[in-house]
Amino acid sequence: MADRTFDYPNLGNEMYRWATDLYPICRSLTGQGVRETLNYLSQELTALKIMSVPSGTHVFDWTIPKEWAIEDAYLLDPNGQKVISFETSNLHVLNYSMPIDIELPLDELNNHLYSIPDMPTAIPYVTSYYAERWGFCLSQEQRDSLQDGLYRAVIKSQLFDGELNYGEFFIPGLTDKEVLISTYICHPSMANNELSGPVVTTALAKLIEQFPDRYYSYRFVFVPETIGAITFISENLAHLKAKLVAGFVLTCIGDDRNYSYLASREENTLADRVAKHVLYHHTKNNFKSFTFLDRGSDERQYCAPGVDLPVCSIMRTKYGEFPEYHTSLDDLNLISATGLAGGLEVVHKSVQLLESNKFYKVSVYCEPQLGKRGLYPTLSKMDEDYTDARTLINLITYCDGKRDLIGIAEKIGINALALIPTVDRLVSEGLLLSNEQAF
């Protein structure tokens, strides 16, 4: 890719605005919330395709569920006062609740209420996608305030044969070999666990789209978590196995706390090596590394036995590792423009490194004459700082056609991204030959 300076802070502000716009939407595995989210993103990615798969479709061992729609939901106390309302928070309803209009005493109602005792102000996010239930989610403080008596529970929802939707955006490159970027769009109003992934993915796609000299092709997918990824894989497995060279799941990538990496099942794919290298240098080795045993998002599907795609995950604070996870406390205060900008910078640098990570071989025997090319001092002095020249010589020394750029950079202890301009210069001088595969 071309050498450019990017205004990540300004992009962070833009991503935060997108997240703010998308935050109120009630998303789920299926339904209008997913379509509304995809339609919003298509304003930024005009070639985004919205795919639809009918309910009842078999995708490997799974079946696309019925579509869920919700109009309203509330709980009336014995005095007829509305104590829980879908209008107040879309997290108040058990996601995928079946419709109900019933009166029942508090001791029976408690079987349909969900709260977190040690988080008294948080509304939990609870789902029942594949078994018919109804219920309400509320804070422990709200639950403790409920008085004995007869309550009326109303959930105006529908479950019907509809469709599952996901988005796909493709950017062609000079080769048909592909990089996959996957994120999910199935959670209601949560900021880091839901919206950070789609907005960073959208900004990344817009950045990559600007590069006319990109080598790889890029496929971006916005899927409902688990069933959406399974559906996408089932429709594209042969193509993905033939064309995919690296992939990243982007989620929980908008806070200011940590940077995190979760390995693929194989642990040493090109995607793993790129992510670890970029995070190591971006954070000065201050990031959290997780193994595939810590998996929990769509890397489970992309790396499943028989699928075996080279996909790892890049995050800020990993899902399940921050206390606000899957609660109403994961709001727009948890993410920030700077957090989103930092997440974007890491994944964008990962793409830049992928683009330049070829195998390099020096074209002459012994050390090349760098002085005549203006690459090495022609005057030798005792007090001269030869650090840059030493790095250049070390780089050339390990350009043996057997190591890629990441391997060389790690051998000589340098950030591979910092070597790219030098490598480009040496290639233009004819001193280095490049190849996607080992020579």
N, C-alpha and C positions, 0 to 999 in steps of 0.2 A: 504493500500500500504506500501511497505517497506520504511524504513526511509533512505533517501539518500540526498546528497547534489548535486544540479544541477548547471551547469555552464550557467546561463541565459545570461550573457554578450556575451559569445561565440556563443550561439544560436541566439542572437540578430544580430550578424554579419552575420551569415549564412542566417537568414531570410531576411536581407537587400539585400544580394546578390541575393536571389531568386526574390525579388521584382524588383531589377534592371534588371534582365533578362526578367521578364514578362512585364515590363512597356511599351515597344514599341508596344505591340500587340493591334490591334484594335478589342476589344470585343464588343459584343452586346447581345441581347436576344438569338440569334441563330448564327450559322455560324462557319467558320473556326477558328476565333479568340477564341471562346469558346473551340473548340476541341484542338487547339494548347496549350491553357492554361492547360487543363486537361491532355494532354499528357506530358507536362512539369512536372506537379505535380506527375504524375505516376512514374517518375524517382525516387522520394522520397518515394512514397507510392505504392509499386509494385503491391499490390492487389487491387488498385483503379479500380472500374468498371465504365466504361463510358456508360451511359444509353442513349437511343435514343427514342424519341416519335415523330411520324410523324406529319407534318403540317396538320391541319384540325381536329386533335383529340380533342374531347370535354373533358374538365377537370372541373367538376362542372359547374359553370356558364360561363366559359371561353373556348376559342378555341385556340389551338396552332397556332400561326401565320405562315405565309410563312417564309421560311429561307431567310436571307439577306446576300448578298455577295457584296463587293465593291473592285474594282480594282484601281480606281483613281478618283480624282475630282479636279477641279480648276476653277478659275474665271479670265477671261482675261479682262483687262480694255480697254478703247477706243483706246489705242495705241498698243494693242496686248500684253501687259506685264502681266505676271501672278501675280496677287495681293493676291490671296488666293490659297493655295495648300494643298491637303490631305497629300502629302509627307512631308510637313513641320510639320503638326500636325493633327492627326486623329480626333481631336476635331473640326476641321474646317468644317466638314460636319455634317449636321443634321442627327443624327443617325437613320438609317432605311430609308434614302432618296430614293425615286424612281429615276430611271434613267432620265436624261434630257440632251439635247444639244440644247440650245436656245440662241438667241440674243434678248436683251431687254434693254430699257433705264433704267437709274438709279432709276427713280421714281417708276417703276414697280419692279425692282430688290429689292428695299428696303423692299417689302412685304415678301421677302424670306431671309432676313438677320436678324441675332440675335446677340445682343451685350448687355453689361451691362453698362449703362451710368455712374454709380458711381464707376465702377471698370475699369478704362480706359485701363489697360494693359492685362486684363484677357479675355481669350476666354471662353465663357460659354459652358456647356455641355447641349445640348437640344436634345430631342428625339420625334419621332412620330411613335410609334410602331403599333398602331391600326387604323391609318388613313393615306392614301397615300398623302405624301407631299414631296417636295424637298426644300432644303435650305442650307445656309452656316452660320457658326458661326465665329465671328471675334471679335477682341478687339474693344472697342469704338474708340481708336486712329486710328485703321485701317479704321473704318467706316467713321470717320470724314475726312479722307484724300481722299476719293473717289470723283472724279470729274464727273460732268455731261457728259453724252455721252452714247454710245451704248456698252453694256457689253456682253460677251459670257460666259454663265454658262454651265459647263460640269460636269456631275456626271455619272461615269461609274459603275453603280451598277445593281444588279439583285434581284428580289423578285420572289421566285419560291417555289413549293411544295418540301420541304426538311424535316428537322427534328430539334427538340429541343434536346439539350444534357445536361446532368448533371452528376456529379460524385458521387459515393457512396463508402465509405470505412468502413468496419465492423471489429471490434476487439471483439472476444468472451470473455466472462468472466465466472466465476463460476456459475452464474445464467443467465437466459435469460431475466432478467429485464434490460432495456436499458437506456442509457443516450444519448441524441441527441446533436450533435454539428453542427450547420448550418451556412454557409457563402455563399456569392454570387460572381459570376464570369461573370458579364455582362457589366461592364463599360470599356470604352477604357482607354487611358493613364491618370489615376489618381491614386495616391499612397495611401493616407489614406482611402478615401472612397471606394476604390476598393481592392488594393492589400494587405493591412495590414491584412484584414480578412482571405483570403486564405493562406497566408504564416504563420500566427500564428496558424491557424487551422491545417496546415500540420505539423508544429513543435510539436504541442500538441499531435497529433496522434502518431508521432514517440516516444514521451516520454511515452505515455500510453502503447504503444506496448511493451515497455521494461519490464513491470511489469507482471510476470507470476502469481502473486497471486491476481490479480484484481478481485473484487467481481462482479461488473456490466459489462455488455457488452456495447460497445460504437459504435454508428453509426454516421459517419461523412458524411455530404452532401455538395456538392459544386454546387449550383444551380443558374441559372439566377433569379435575384430578382423578386418577385411577381409571375409571371407565372411559374417559375421553382419550387418554393415552393408549389404552388397550385398543380402542376403536381405531385410532390413527395407525397404530402398528399393524393391526389386522388387515387394514386396507393397503398398506405400503411395505410390508415386511421384505419381500424379495428385492424391491428397489432400494430400501434402506441398507440391507446387508451388502448389496453390490456397490453402493455409491458413498455411504457415509464414512468419513474419515475421523470425525470428532463431533461431539455434541455436549451441550450444557443445559441442565435444568436450572432456571433462575427463579428463586423464590426467597421470601424473607430478606430482601436486599435493599431495604430503605431506612434502617435505623442508623444511629451513630455509635453503636457500642462495639461490636466485633466485626471481623471478617472471618468467614468460615468456608471450608471446602469439605465435601463428602465424596469419597472415592467411588469409582465404578467397581463393579464386582471383580474385575480383573486387576484393578488398582494401578496398572502401569500403561494405560492406553495413551495415545497422543493427547487426548483431552485432559487426562490426569496430569501429565507432565507439564502441559501449558499452564493449567490452573495453578498448580503448586509453584511453578517458577515465578509467575506474575505476582501471586499473593506474597511469596517470600520477599521479593524485592519491593513491592508496593508497601508492605506493612513492616519492613525490616524484621521479618520472621516473627511478627506478632499476630499470627492468625491461628484459629483453631482448626485442627485437622480431625476428620471423622472417618472411620472405616465404613465399609458397606454394611457392616453389622448394625450401624446406627441409622440405616436408611428409613425413610418414612414418606417420601414423595414419589414422583413419577420415575425417578431413577430405578425404582423397583421393577417397573415394566420394561424400560429400555435395556436393562442389564439382565433380564430374566434368562434362565437357561433355554437355549434354542433361539433366543432373540439376540443376545450377546452383542449389543451395540456399544460402541466406545463413548459412553456418556457418563459424565460426573456432574456434580452440583456445585454451584458457586452461590454463596449467601453472605449477608452480613451476619446477624445473629441467627443461628440455625433454629428452625421450628422446634418447639418443645424445650428450647433452652432459655427462653425469656418468659418471665412470670405472666405477662399479659396474653400469652399465646391462647388462641381459641376462646377469647372472652371479649366483652365489650370494651375492655381497657386497651385493646389493640386498635386504637383510634388514630386520628390524624395527628395527635400530639406525639405518637410513638415514632413516626417517621419524620423526616425533615428533607428540605431541599439539599442540604449538604450530605445527608446519608444516602439519598438517591443518587446524587452526583458521584459519590465515592463508589457506589455499586456499579454504576455505568462505566466509570473509568476503568475499573478492574476488568470487566467483561470486554470492553472495547480494546484494551491493551492485549487481552487474550486473543482476540481476533487478529489484531495487528501482528502478534507473534506467530500465530498460525500461518498467516499469509507469507511470512518471511522464513519460516522454519523449513528450509531445504537442506539437503546434503551439499557440502561445498568441498571442492577439490582444487588445490593450487595447480596452476597450469605450467609451472617451471620447476626445474630441479634446483635444490639448494635454496637459500634465501633469495627472493627476488630483489632487484636493485630498486629500492623504494625512493632513494634520494632523487633520482632523475624524474620521478613522477610527482615530486613535491609531497611525499608521504613520510619522509624521514629527514631529520636534521642533517645538513651537509657540513656543519661545523661541529666538531666534537670538543666539549668543554667539561671540566670536572664538576662545575656547579650547575650544569644543565639538568632540568627535570625531564627525565626520559620515561615517565610513567605512561603517557599515552603511546609513545613509540613502543614501549615494552608490551603493552596490551595488544598493539597491532601485530607485533612479531609473534606473540603467543597465539593470537587468533590464527594467523597463517600457519603456524607450526602444526596445529591440530586440524587443519583443513585437509584431511587425508581421504575424503570421499566416503569414509565409513561412519562419520559422526554428523548428526544434524546440528543446527545452530544451537538448540537448547543444550545438547550434549557438550558442545564446545564451550559454551558460556559457563556451564557448571564446572567444567574441567578447569577453566582459568579463573573462576570466581568473579564473573562479571554478569551484570544484568543483560540478558540477550537482547532486550529492546534497545539498549544503548549501543549495541554492536551493529544494528541494522544499517545506519548511514554508512559506516565504514565498509560493511560487506557490499552494499550497493556500489560504493566507489570502486572497490577492488574488482567487482564483476564488470563494471563499465570499463576499467582499465585492461580487462582481459586476463587479470591475474588469478581470478577464481572462476571455476566452472560450477554451475548449480544444477541440481537434479532433485526431483521430488523423492526419488528412491536412492538408496546407497549405490555408489558406482560399482 
